[in-house]
Amino acid sequence: MVTDAAGGTVPKATVKVSDPEKGISRSVVTESDGLYEVAGLSPSTYTVTVQVTGFQTETHKNVVLNVGQTLVLDFHLRVAAGTEQIVVTTELPLVETQRAARPIH
């Protein structure tokens, strides 16, 4: 199950299960209740990563899956630190360099 720091469920989080030694990976998306299932995995040692917008990515390495085992792996995601970028674009006023003018008083 994937939950937030307050224990609320996190729907639509991407759960990626990869076997670095075999070079394979599979991804699923959590349901509205934060549950996910990755069926049909071979016994091996996996890396499991969960990510969703607005939360920090969490990774569990060296997750061992044995023959005939059903493994339950829960994730408790923390809210990502907000970053804000403001870009201001202005055009500089044209400066006439060919003739001089004096202000009228």
Long-range contacts (C-beta under 8 A, 24 or more apart in sequence): 1-33, 1-34, 1-35, 1-36, 1-74, 1-75, 2-30, 2-34, 2-36, 2-50, 2-52, 2-74, 2-75, 2-77, 3-34, 3-74, 3-75, 3-76, 3-77, 4-55, 4-76, 4-77, 4-78, 4-79, 5-76, 5-77, 5-78, 5-79, 9-33, 9-34, 10-34, 10-52, 10-55, 10-77, 12-52, 13-50, 13-51, 13-52, 13-55, 13-75, 13-77, 14-50, 14-51, 14-52, 15-48, 15-49, 15-50, 15-75, 16-48, 16-49, 16-50, 16-51, 17-41, 17-46, 17-47, 17-48, 18-46, 18-47, 18-48, 18-49, 19-44, 19-45, 19-46, 19-47, 20-47, 21-45, 41-65, 43-67, 43-69, 48-73, 50-75, 50-77, 52-77, 54-79, 54-80, 55-79, 55-80, 56-80
